[in-house]
Amino acid sequence: MKYIQLESEIQEPVFSRQDLLLQGLKIYDYQLSLWTQKGYLIRLKNGLYAFARDIDRLSSSEVAYLIYQPSYISLENALSNYGLIPEMVYVHTCVTSRINRTFDNYFGRFIYRHIKKNLFWGFTAISTQNGQYLYKILVSETIQSHVCSSNGSAETL
């Protein structure tokens, strides 16, 4: 398959290897690697890609949600989003009920911290400007409990 065919078949800015298989497209790993090297695609994580032409349609918050699910934006990112801290946040910190993970890609570094399943609440889903995707962010009322528990000052982790 040629790259032009891939562009015409996939309409979304982000796609996975599973999406390609579900649509019956036969694309080899070396093709995805080649297109990534040429700058046509951006690798978000293993098996998840975005079209470079659509990169301005994606936000880092959307990417944070798409990379590792279930998760939601929390801690310093949520504090910054609500204007509660004046500092610029350079690392996208999320919480998840799965194991800790870190991903680096075009949008920056994404750190996913584990919390117990009974603490995986207090978030709201937000639709993005383009309306393509949504992401989840911690609501302002529960920020303090998450920050305290992630810094080790609570026994709930």
FENTAMO-V343694 format. One record per residue. N is the residue number from 1. OMEGA is omega as a letter, one per 40 degrees, with the letter a starting at -180 (NA if undefined). D_FIRST is the distance of its C-alpha to the first C-alpha in whole Angstrom. Layout:
n = [N & N]
omega = [OMEGA & OMEGA]
d_first = [D_FIRST & D_FIRST]
This chain:
n = [1 & 2 & 3 & 4 & 5 & 6 & 7 & 8 & 9 & 10 & 11 & 12 & 13 & 14 & 15 & 16 & 17 & 18 & 19 & 20 & 21 & 22 & 23 & 24 & 25 & 26 & 27 & 28 & 29 & 30 & 31 & 32 & 33 & 34 & 35 & 36 & 37 & 38 & 39 & 40 & 41 & 42 & 43 & 44 & 45 & 46 & 47 & 48 & 49 & 50 & 51 & 52 & 53 & 54 & 55 & 56 & 57 & 58 & 59 & 60 & 61 & 62 & 63 & 64 & 65 & 66 & 67 & 68 & 69 & 70 & 71 & 72 & 73 & 74 & 75 & 76 & 77 & 78 & 79 & 80 & 81 & 82 & 83 & 84 & 85 & 86 & 87 & 88 & 89 & 90 & 91 & 92 & 93 & 94 & 95 & 96 & 97 & 98 & 99 & 100 & 101 & 102 & 103 & 104 & 105 & 106 & 107 & 108 & 109 & 110 & 111 & 112 & 113 & 114 & 115 & 116 & 117 & 118 & 119 & 120 & 121 & 122 & 123 & 124 & 125 & 126 & 127 & 128 & 129 & 130 & 131 & 132 & 133 & 134 & 135 & 136 & 137 & 138 & 139 & 140 & 141 & 142 & 143 & 144 & 145 & 146 & 147 & 148 & 149 & 150 & 151 & 152 & 153 & 154 & 155 & 156 & 157]
omega = [i & a & a & i & i & i & a & a & a & a & a & i & a & i & i & i & i & i & i & i & a & i & i & i & a & i & a & i & a & i & i & i & i & i & i & i & i & i & i & a & i & a & i & i & a & i & a & a & i & i & i & a & a & a & i & i & a & i & i & i & i & a & i & i & a & a & a & a & e & i & i & a & a & i & a & i & i & i & i & a & a & i & a & i & a & a & i & a & a & a & i & a & i & i & a & i & i & a & i & i & i & i & i & i & a & a & i & a & i & i & i & a & a & i & i & a & a & i & a & a & i & i & i & i & a & i & a & a & a & i & a & a & i & i & a & i & i & i & a & a & a & a & a & a & i & i & i & a & a & i & i & a & i & a & a & a & NA]
d_first = [0 & 4 & 7 & 8 & 7 & 7 & 11 & 11 & 11 & 13 & 16 & 18 & 19 & 18 & 16 & 16 & 14 & 16 & 15 & 12 & 13 & 16 & 13 & 12 & 8 & 7 & 6 & 9 & 12 & 12 & 9 & 11 & 14 & 13 & 12 & 15 & 17 & 16 & 17 & 14 & 15 & 18 & 19 & 22 & 22 & 20 & 18 & 18 & 17 & 18 & 16 & 18 & 19 & 21 & 23 & 26 & 25 & 26 & 29 & 30 & 32 & 29 & 27 & 30 & 30 & 26 & 26 & 29 & 30 & 33 & 34 & 36 & 37 & 40 & 43 & 43 & 40 & 42 & 45 & 44 & 42 & 45 & 47 & 49 & 49 & 48 & 46 & 43 & 40 & 38 & 36 & 35 & 37 & 36 & 38 & 37 & 38 & 36 & 36 & 36 & 33 & 32 & 29 & 28 & 26 & 25 & 28 & 30 & 32 & 32 & 35 & 35 & 39 & 40 & 42 & 44 & 43 & 46 & 46 & 42 & 43 & 45 & 41 & 40 & 37 & 36 & 34 & 32 & 33 & 29 & 30 & 26 & 27 & 31 & 32 & 36 & 38 & 42 & 45 & 47 & 50 & 48 & 47 & 51 & 50 & 47 & 48 & 51 & 49 & 46 & 49 & 51 & 54 & 53 & 53 & 51 & 48]
